Amino acid sequence: MTPAMSAGLRGRAALLIGLVTLLVACGTTPSASPSAPPPSATDGQVASPTPAATASPSTEPTGAGADLASLLSVLERVHPEPFHGIGRDAFVAALEAYEAELPTLAPEAAMVELMRVWALLSREGRDGHQFALPQAQHAGPLLPIRVYEFAEGVFVTAVAPGLDASLVGSRITAIGEMPIEAVLAEIEPLVPRDGPATVPAFRPIFLLRHDVLRGLEIVGDGPVRMTVERPGGEEASVDLEPMSPDEHANWAGPFGLHQLPIDPAVRYLASGETFTAELFDRTAYLRYRSVQSVDVREARQWLDRDDADWLVLDLRQNPGGDNGTYGRLLRLVADFAETHPGGVTVLIDRVTFSAASNLATEIEQATDARFVGEPMGGGLNFWNDVSWVDLEALPIPMRAAVSTRYWQFAAPDDPRLTIEPDVPVEVTAVEYFAGQDPALEEALADG
C-alpha cells in the first residue's frame, strides 16, 4: 500500500460540497461529521474572529469594516497558506477597495462583490471549498429549473412542478437581455475552484440564484425573463417566478443545483443509491454516487471467484463525502488492478469533487487504472476542512469559508490541478437527452 493510500484510509475528507449546496439551496448550516477528527480549526463551524492585532482602540473599525478586518484575521490565522493564489498585498487591496465601495452598493451588488473578492484566493486553484454565501436566513430565491453546461451550451434539464415541461431539453440563449455567454462570463469570477473544471461544475449554483443575477445587474425585481431555443429549433421566452430555497431543495434534492437529474434511461444516473454493483458478462461495473461507507462484499466475491476480467468504477456526479469511508472500495480496486494489469477503468467528470477526487487520485497513484470522461472538478492536492466566518454587518449578512487543512494525495511537487482523463469524452446535450452514454461505452469497450 502506498503512503497516499495509507493517508487516505486514516484521514477524513473535508466538507462534502453537498453541504455547501445545501447552504445555497435550502439554507442549512454545514457542520462537521461527528466521527471526523478536529482539524487545525473548527471544521464546518463558525470561527470566532478577532480584530487585527495592529488596530488601536481609537482606530479600530466598526460595522462592516470590523467584519472584514476580522475575516482577514481569521484567514491569516487558520489557513495554512492563505495567499497561495494571490499575493497578500493584492488581496488586501481588493478587500479594502470593496470596503470603500460598500456605501455605494445595493445589497445584492455588495453580496456579489464579496463573492468576487473571496474567489480571488482560489483563482490559481486548489481551494474550491472556499465559498462566500448569504447566511441561511438571508438566502435569496432560486429559479425553478435545473440546468447543466453541456458541450453545446447551457440546457434546462428539469423544471419545477407547474412549469411547462416542454422546456426540458431547451438551450438557454439569454437571461434578461444578456446573452448566456455573457452571463457565464459575469459569473465565472465568483466561483471558487480547485481547477478549471470546477467552474462549469459550480457555475449553475450561482446562475440559478436570483440575488446573484440582480447583483450582477442581469435582471431586476420580479419574474426572470429567460430566452431559450427549444428542441425543435424555435426560439421562445418564458418568465420564471423564483422559488424559495426550501422549495427548490425539496423538489430538486440537496445537489440539484449542480448535478444531473435522476434519469432511468442513463445507467449512471438511473438511481440515487450511493453504491450499485453489476456484472456485465465479465465486466464488473461499480457505480459510486457519494463517498460513504458501502458494502462491497458482492464485488469482492466476483474477484475471489474470478468472475470478472475488467472493473469499471464510475465516479461521475460524485461530489464527495468522508475520506474515512472509502477504504474497502479502494482496496478492492487496488487488489483487482494488481491481479488484472490494465483491467481497471475509472469514469470521472466535473462533479467528481472533494473526497471523490481524493479516491480517484489514490487509485491513480496506486494502480495502472485508465481514466475516461471529463477532467475532475476536484483537485489532486488541495485545501479544505473549512471554518465558516459570519459577516453580520454587510447589507446582506454573509458567511465566508476559510480552509484549515491541506489534503495531499499526489506527489508534493505534482504541478497538475486535477486528473485529466486518458480518454477524454465530452458530455453533449444531444447524447444526454437521447439517453446515450459514450463514456461508459468507451469504458466497456475492452470488456
C-alpha positions as CSV (number, residue, x, y, z in Angstrom):
1,M,0.0,0.0,0.0
2,T,1.3,3.4,-1.0
3,P,1.8,6.3,1.6
4,A,-1.0,8.1,-0.2
5,M,-3.4,5.1,0.3
6,S,-2.5,4.9,3.9
7,A,-3.1,8.6,4.4
8,G,-6.5,8.3,2.7
9,L,-7.5,5.4,5.0
10,R,-6.5,7.4,8.1
11,G,-8.0,10.7,7.0
12,R,-11.4,12.2,6.7
13,A,-12.5,14.3,3.8
14,A,-13.1,18.0,4.1
15,L,-16.7,19.2,3.9
16,L,-18.8,17.5,1.3
17,I,-19.6,20.0,-1.4
18,G,-23.2,18.9,-1.0
19,L,-23.2,20.7,2.4
20,V,-22.3,23.9,0.6
21,T,-25.1,23.2,-1.9
22,L,-27.5,22.7,1.0
23,L,-26.5,26.1,2.4
24,V,-27.2,27.6,-1.0
25,A,-30.3,25.7,-1.8
26,C,-32.1,25.3,1.5
27,G,-30.4,27.5,4.0
28,T,-28.9,24.9,6.3
29,T,-25.7,25.3,8.2
30,P,-22.8,23.0,7.4
31,S,-21.4,21.1,10.3
32,A,-18.6,18.6,10.9
33,S,-19.2,14.9,10.8
34,P,-19.3,13.7,14.5
35,S,-16.8,11.0,13.6
36,A,-14.3,13.3,12.0
37,P,-11.2,14.3,13.9
38,P,-10.9,18.0,14.5
39,P,-8.6,19.8,12.1
40,S,-6.5,22.8,13.0
41,A,-9.6,25.0,13.2
42,T,-13.3,24.3,13.7
43,D,-14.4,22.1,10.8
44,G,-17.6,23.5,9.4
45,Q,-18.2,25.7,12.4
46,V,-18.3,29.5,12.7
47,A,-14.9,30.8,13.6
48,S,-14.6,33.3,16.4
49,P,-12.8,36.1,14.6
50,T,-10.7,38.7,16.4
51,P,-9.9,42.2,15.1
52,A,-6.5,42.8,13.6
53,A,-3.9,43.0,16.3
54,T,-2.4,46.2,14.9
55,A,-5.6,48.2,15.3
56,S,-5.6,50.6,18.2
57,P,-8.8,51.4,20.2
58,S,-9.1,54.8,18.6
59,T,-8.8,53.5,15.0
60,E,-10.5,50.1,15.4
61,P,-13.0,49.6,12.6
62,T,-16.7,49.1,13.3
63,G,-19.6,47.6,11.4
64,A,-18.8,46.1,8.0
65,G,-15.2,47.3,8.4
66,A,-14.8,45.3,11.6
67,D,-16.3,42.2,10.0
68,L,-13.9,42.4,7.1
69,A,-10.9,43.0,9.4
70,S,-11.9,40.0,11.4
71,L,-12.3,37.9,8.3
72,L,-8.8,38.8,7.2
73,S,-7.5,38.0,10.7
74,V,-9.2,34.5,10.6
75,L,-7.9,33.8,7.1
76,E,-4.3,34.6,8.1
77,R,-4.7,32.7,11.4
78,V,-6.2,29.4,10.3
79,H,-5.4,28.9,6.6
80,P,-2.1,27.1,6.2
81,E,-1.2,29.1,3.1
82,P,-3.9,31.7,2.6
83,F,-2.3,33.6,-0.3
84,H,-1.2,30.7,-2.5
85,G,-3.3,32.0,-5.3
86,I,-2.8,35.8,-5.0
87,G,-0.2,38.0,-3.2
88,R,-1.3,39.3,0.2
89,D,-0.9,42.9,-0.8
90,A,-3.1,42.4,-3.9
91,F,-5.7,40.6,-1.9
92,V,-5.8,43.2,1.0
93,A,-6.0,46.0,-1.6
94,A,-9.1,44.3,-3.2
95,L,-10.7,43.8,0.3
96,E,-10.0,47.5,1.2
97,A,-11.4,48.6,-2.2
98,Y,-14.5,46.5,-1.5
99,E,-15.0,48.1,1.9
100,A,-14.6,51.6,0.5
101,E,-17.2,50.9,-2.2
102,L,-19.8,49.3,0.1
103,P,-21.7,52.5,0.9
104,T,-22.5,52.9,-2.8
105,L,-23.6,49.3,-3.5
106,A,-27.1,47.9,-3.5
107,P,-27.4,44.9,-1.1
108,E,-27.2,42.3,-3.9
109,A,-24.3,44.0,-5.5
110,A,-22.4,44.0,-2.1
111,M,-23.1,40.3,-1.8
112,V,-21.8,39.6,-5.3
113,E,-18.7,41.8,-4.9
114,L,-17.7,39.9,-1.7
115,M,-18.1,36.6,-3.7
116,R,-15.7,38.1,-6.3
117,V,-13.1,39.2,-3.8
118,W,-13.2,36.0,-1.9
119,A,-12.8,33.9,-5.0
120,L,-9.5,35.7,-5.8
121,L,-8.0,33.4,-3.2
122,S,-8.6,30.3,-5.4
123,R,-8.1,31.8,-8.8
124,E,-5.0,29.6,-9.3
125,G,-6.8,26.6,-8.0
126,R,-6.6,24.1,-5.1
127,D,-9.2,25.9,-2.8
128,G,-12.6,25.1,-4.3
129,H,-14.4,24.8,-1.0
130,Q,-13.9,28.5,0.0
131,F,-17.4,29.8,-0.8
132,A,-18.8,33.2,0.2
133,L,-22.6,32.9,0.6
134,P,-25.5,34.7,2.2
135,Q,-26.4,33.4,5.7
136,A,-29.2,30.8,5.8
137,Q,-32.0,33.2,6.8
138,H,-30.9,35.7,4.1
139,A,-30.6,33.3,1.2
140,G,-32.5,34.6,-1.9
141,P,-34.9,32.7,-4.1
142,L,-33.8,30.4,-6.9
143,L,-35.0,29.9,-10.5
144,P,-37.5,27.0,-10.6
145,I,-35.3,24.9,-13.1
146,R,-32.3,22.7,-13.2
147,V,-29.5,23.4,-15.7
148,Y,-26.3,21.9,-17.0
149,E,-23.5,23.2,-19.1
150,F,-23.1,20.7,-22.0
151,A,-20.7,21.0,-24.9
152,E,-23.3,22.8,-26.9
153,G,-24.3,25.3,-24.2
154,V,-26.5,25.6,-21.1
155,F,-29.6,23.4,-21.2
156,V,-32.7,23.0,-19.0
157,T,-32.6,19.5,-17.5
158,A,-35.7,19.7,-15.3
159,V,-38.4,22.2,-14.4
160,A,-40.3,22.5,-11.1
161,P,-43.9,21.2,-10.9
162,G,-46.4,23.6,-12.6
163,L,-43.9,24.8,-15.2
164,D,-44.1,24.0,-18.9
165,A,-42.4,20.5,-19.1
166,S,-41.5,21.1,-22.8
167,L,-38.8,23.5,-21.6
168,V,-36.7,20.4,-20.7
169,G,-34.1,20.0,-23.4
170,S,-34.1,23.6,-24.3
171,R,-30.9,25.5,-24.7
172,I,-30.8,28.8,-22.8
173,T,-29.8,31.7,-25.1
174,A,-30.3,34.7,-22.8
175,I,-31.2,35.7,-19.2
176,G,-32.9,39.0,-19.2
177,E,-31.4,40.9,-22.1
178,M,-28.0,39.4,-21.7
179,P,-26.7,36.5,-23.9
180,I,-26.0,33.4,-21.9
181,E,-22.3,33.5,-22.9
182,A,-22.0,36.9,-21.3
183,V,-23.9,35.7,-18.2
184,L,-21.5,32.9,-17.8
185,A,-18.6,35.3,-18.1
186,E,-20.0,37.5,-15.4
187,I,-20.5,34.6,-13.1
188,E,-17.1,32.9,-13.6
189,P,-15.1,35.3,-11.3
190,L,-17.4,34.4,-8.4
191,V,-16.7,30.7,-8.4
192,P,-14.1,29.2,-6.0
193,R,-12.2,26.4,-7.6
194,D,-9.7,23.5,-7.4
195,G,-9.1,23.8,-11.1
196,P,-10.7,24.9,-14.4
197,A,-13.2,22.1,-14.4
198,T,-14.7,23.3,-11.1
199,V,-16.1,26.3,-12.9
200,P,-18.6,24.6,-15.1
201,A,-19.4,22.3,-12.2
202,F,-20.3,25.1,-9.8
203,R,-21.4,27.9,-12.1
204,P,-25.0,26.7,-12.0
205,I,-25.0,27.2,-8.2
206,F,-24.7,31.0,-9.0
207,L,-26.6,31.1,-12.2
208,L,-29.9,30.0,-10.6
209,R,-29.7,32.5,-7.7
210,H,-32.0,35.4,-8.2
211,D,-29.9,37.6,-5.9
212,V,-26.7,36.9,-7.9
213,L,-28.4,37.8,-11.1
214,R,-29.7,41.0,-9.5
215,G,-26.3,41.8,-8.0
216,L,-24.7,41.5,-11.5
217,E,-27.5,43.7,-12.9
218,I,-28.6,41.0,-15.3
219,V,-32.2,41.1,-14.1
220,G,-34.3,43.3,-11.9
221,D,-37.2,42.7,-9.5
222,G,-39.9,40.2,-10.3
223,P,-40.0,37.3,-12.7
224,V,-36.9,36.5,-14.6
225,R,-37.2,36.5,-18.4
226,M,-35.3,33.6,-20.0
227,T,-35.0,33.1,-23.7
228,V,-34.5,29.5,-25.0
229,E,-34.1,27.6,-28.2
230,R,-36.5,24.7,-27.9
231,P,-35.5,21.2,-29.1
232,G,-37.3,21.8,-32.4
233,G,-35.2,24.9,-33.1
234,E,-37.8,27.6,-32.4
235,E,-37.0,30.4,-30.0
236,A,-39.2,31.2,-27.1
237,S,-39.2,33.4,-24.0
238,V,-40.6,32.4,-20.6
239,D,-41.0,34.4,-17.4
240,L,-39.8,32.4,-14.4
241,E,-41.1,33.2,-10.9
242,P,-38.3,32.5,-8.4
243,M,-39.0,29.9,-5.7
244,S,-37.7,29.7,-2.1
245,P,-34.5,27.8,-1.4
246,D,-36.5,25.3,0.7
247,E,-39.0,24.7,-2.1
248,H,-36.1,24.2,-4.6
249,A,-34.3,21.7,-2.4
250,N,-37.4,19.8,-1.7
251,W,-38.0,19.4,-5.4
252,A,-34.5,19.1,-6.8
253,G,-32.7,17.5,-3.9
254,P,-29.6,18.6,-2.0
255,F,-27.4,18.5,-5.1
256,G,-30.0,19.8,-7.5
257,L,-28.0,23.0,-8.3
258,H,-25.1,21.2,-9.9
259,Q,-25.9,17.5,-10.5
260,L,-27.7,16.0,-13.4
261,P,-31.2,14.7,-12.5
262,I,-32.0,11.0,-11.9
263,D,-32.7,9.5,-15.3
264,P,-33.7,5.8,-15.7
265,A,-32.6,6.0,-19.4
266,V,-28.9,6.6,-18.4
267,R,-27.3,3.9,-16.4
268,Y,-25.1,6.1,-14.2
269,L,-28.0,8.4,-13.4
270,A,-30.6,5.7,-13.1
271,S,-30.6,5.5,-9.3
272,G,-30.0,7.8,-6.4
273,E,-28.4,4.9,-4.4
274,T,-25.0,5.5,-3.0
275,F,-23.5,2.3,-4.5
276,T,-24.6,-0.2,-7.0
277,A,-22.7,-3.2,-8.5
278,E,-23.5,-5.0,-11.7
279,L,-21.8,-7.7,-13.6
280,F,-21.9,-7.4,-17.4
281,D,-20.5,-10.7,-18.9
282,R,-17.1,-10.5,-17.4
283,T,-17.0,-6.7,-16.5
284,A,-17.8,-5.5,-13.0
285,Y,-19.5,-2.1,-13.1
286,L,-19.4,-0.3,-9.8
287,R,-21.3,3.0,-9.5
288,Y,-20.3,5.2,-6.5
289,R,-22.5,8.2,-6.3
290,S,-21.3,9.8,-3.0
291,V,-18.4,9.0,-0.7
292,Q,-20.0,7.0,2.2
293,S,-19.3,3.6,3.7
294,V,-20.7,0.9,1.4
295,D,-20.9,-2.9,1.2
296,V,-18.5,-4.2,-1.4
297,R,-18.8,-7.9,-0.5
298,E,-20.6,-8.9,-3.7
299,A,-18.0,-7.3,-5.8
300,R,-15.3,-8.8,-3.7
301,Q,-16.8,-12.3,-4.3
302,W,-16.6,-11.6,-8.1
303,L,-12.9,-11.0,-7.7
304,D,-12.4,-14.0,-5.4
305,R,-14.3,-16.3,-7.8
306,D,-12.5,-14.8,-10.9
307,D,-15.9,-13.8,-12.4
308,A,-14.6,-10.6,-13.9
309,D,-11.7,-9.7,-16.2
310,W,-12.5,-6.0,-16.1
311,L,-13.6,-3.5,-13.5
312,V,-15.2,-0.1,-14.2
313,L,-15.6,2.3,-11.3
314,D,-17.9,5.2,-12.1
315,L,-17.2,8.3,-10.0
316,R,-19.2,10.7,-12.2
317,Q,-21.5,13.1,-10.5
318,N,-20.0,12.2,-7.1
319,P,-19.4,15.4,-5.1
320,G,-17.6,13.8,-2.2
321,G,-18.1,12.8,1.4
322,D,-15.9,11.3,4.0
323,N,-12.4,10.1,3.1
324,G,-12.6,7.6,6.0
325,T,-15.3,5.6,4.4
326,Y,-13.9,4.5,1.1
327,G,-11.1,2.3,2.3
328,R,-12.7,-1.1,1.4
329,L,-13.6,0.1,-2.1
330,L,-10.1,1.4,-2.6
331,R,-8.6,-1.9,-1.5
332,L,-11.0,-3.8,-3.8
333,V,-9.9,-1.7,-6.8
334,A,-6.2,-1.9,-5.9
335,D,-6.4,-5.7,-5.5
336,F,-8.2,-6.1,-8.8
337,A,-5.6,-3.9,-10.5
338,E,-2.8,-6.0,-9.1
339,T,-4.2,-9.3,-10.4
340,H,-5.6,-7.8,-13.7
341,P,-3.0,-5.4,-15.2
342,G,-4.7,-2.9,-17.4
343,G,-8.1,-4.1,-16.3
344,V,-9.4,-1.1,-14.3
345,T,-11.2,1.9,-15.8
346,V,-12.3,4.9,-13.7
347,L,-15.0,7.3,-15.0
348,I,-14.7,10.9,-13.9
349,D,-16.4,14.2,-14.6
350,R,-16.6,17.8,-13.5
351,V,-18.7,16.9,-10.4
352,T,-16.1,14.4,-9.2
353,F,-15.0,16.5,-6.3
354,S,-13.6,16.6,-2.7
355,A,-13.4,13.1,-1.2
356,A,-14.4,11.6,-4.6
357,S,-11.4,13.2,-6.2
358,N,-9.2,12.0,-3.3
359,L,-10.3,8.4,-4.1
360,A,-9.6,8.9,-7.8
361,T,-6.2,10.3,-7.0
362,E,-5.3,7.4,-4.7
363,I,-6.3,4.9,-7.4
364,E,-4.2,6.8,-9.9
365,Q,-1.2,6.8,-7.6
366,A,-1.5,3.1,-6.7
367,T,-2.7,1.4,-9.9
368,D,-2.4,1.5,-13.7
369,A,-6.1,2.4,-14.0
370,R,-7.2,4.2,-17.2
371,F,-9.4,7.3,-16.7
372,V,-12.2,8.1,-19.1
373,G,-14.5,11.1,-19.2
374,E,-14.0,14.8,-18.3
375,P,-11.3,16.4,-16.1
376,M,-12.3,16.2,-12.4
377,G,-13.8,19.3,-10.8
378,G,-11.9,18.3,-7.7
379,G,-8.1,18.5,-7.1
380,L,-5.2,16.2,-6.5
381,N,-3.7,18.2,-3.7
382,F,-6.0,20.9,-2.2
383,W,-7.1,22.9,0.9
384,N,-10.4,22.1,2.6
385,D,-11.9,21.4,6.1
386,V,-13.4,24.9,6.1
387,S,-14.4,27.1,9.0
388,W,-17.2,29.5,8.4
389,V,-16.9,33.1,9.4
390,D,-20.1,35.2,9.8
391,L,-20.2,38.7,8.5
392,E,-23.3,40.2,10.2
393,A,-22.9,43.9,9.3
394,L,-22.9,43.5,5.5
395,P,-26.0,44.8,3.7
396,I,-26.9,41.1,3.2
397,P,-25.3,39.1,6.1
398,M,-22.9,36.6,4.7
399,R,-20.7,33.6,5.6
400,A,-17.2,33.0,4.2
401,A,-15.5,29.7,4.3
402,V,-11.8,29.5,5.3
403,S,-9.8,26.4,4.6
404,T,-7.9,25.0,7.5
405,R,-6.1,21.9,6.2
406,Y,-4.2,20.7,3.1
407,W,-5.0,17.3,1.7
408,Q,-2.2,15.8,-0.3
409,F,-2.9,12.6,-2.3
410,A,-0.4,13.1,-5.2
411,A,3.3,13.9,-5.0
412,P,4.0,17.3,-3.3
413,D,5.6,18.7,-6.4
414,D,2.9,17.4,-8.8
415,P,2.0,20.5,-10.9
416,R,-1.4,19.2,-12.0
417,L,-4.5,20.6,-10.5
418,T,-6.6,17.6,-11.4
419,I,-6.7,14.3,-13.3
420,E,-7.0,14.8,-17.0
421,P,-8.6,11.7,-18.5
422,D,-6.6,9.3,-20.6
423,V,-9.6,9.1,-22.9
424,P,-11.5,12.5,-23.0
425,V,-15.2,12.2,-23.6
426,E,-17.2,15.4,-23.6
427,V,-20.8,15.5,-22.3
428,T,-23.1,16.6,-25.1
429,A,-26.7,17.5,-24.8
430,V,-27.6,15.5,-27.9
431,E,-26.4,12.3,-26.4
432,Y,-27.6,13.1,-22.9
433,F,-31.2,13.8,-23.9
434,A,-31.1,10.7,-26.2
435,G,-30.2,8.5,-23.2
436,Q,-26.7,7.8,-24.6
437,D,-23.5,7.4,-22.5
438,P,-20.4,7.4,-24.8
439,A,-18.1,7.5,-21.8
440,L,-19.5,4.2,-20.4
441,E,-19.5,2.7,-23.8
442,E,-15.7,3.5,-24.1
443,A,-15.1,2.1,-20.6
444,L,-16.9,-1.2,-21.5
445,A,-15.3,-1.5,-24.9
446,D,-12.5,-3.7,-23.6
447,G,-14.8,-5.9,-21.7
